[in-house]
Amino acid sequence: MANLTLVYGMRLLPEGEVKEINDATIKLANGNEAHVTMHVLEGSRKQIEAQLQQSLDAFFDIYPEL
């Protein structure tokens, strides 16, 4: 299997502060652009950590060949 690059960002803000979230744009080495869908997780630290782990597990379930 080839090595991979995981593009990931995170920022914590007070609940209710987020008004709008847009996809992030990535410029690829070949000149093309790709987009990363941004996700929102809310709750206590424990709830956010559990949701994040579930999201990571689901992401890798999409790509079983990895």
N, C-alpha and C positions, 0 to 999 in steps of 0.2 A: 504494500500500500504506500502511496506517495505521502509525503508530509503535507499538512494542511495549514491554512490560516483561518483562525476564528476571529471575526470582527465583532467586537463587543463593547458596549458603553454602559455606564451606570451613573446615576446621580440621585441622591435623596433630597426631596423637597418636602416642606410641610404639607400635610393633607389639605386639599382644596386649592393649592397654588397653581396647579397645572391647568392652563386654559386650552392649549392646542398642542398636538404632537404631530410632526411630519416625518416622513421616511428620511433616512440618512442616505446621501449619495456617495458612492465609492467610485473613484476613477481607477480603472484597471490598467495594467501595464500595456495592453494592446490598444489603448486609446478609448475603449468603450467605457460606459458607465453601468453600474449595477446599483440596486437599491436594497436597503436593509429596513425591514419593518420594525418600528419601535414599539415596545410593549410597556404597559403600566401594571405594576403590582402594588397593591395598597394593603395596609394592615400593620400589625405589630411586627417587630423584628422577626420573631419566630414564625409568624404567618408568611411574611415576605420570603424568608429563607426556604420555607416548605414549598411555596408556589414556584420559586426560582428553580429548585431542584426538580420539581415536576415538569417545568418547562424545558429544562435541559434534557431530561430523560425522554420527553416527547420528541424533541428536536432530533436526537440521535436515533429514535425509533423510525423516523422518516427515512433515514439513510442506513438501512441495516448492513449494507456492504462495507461500512466504515469499521 
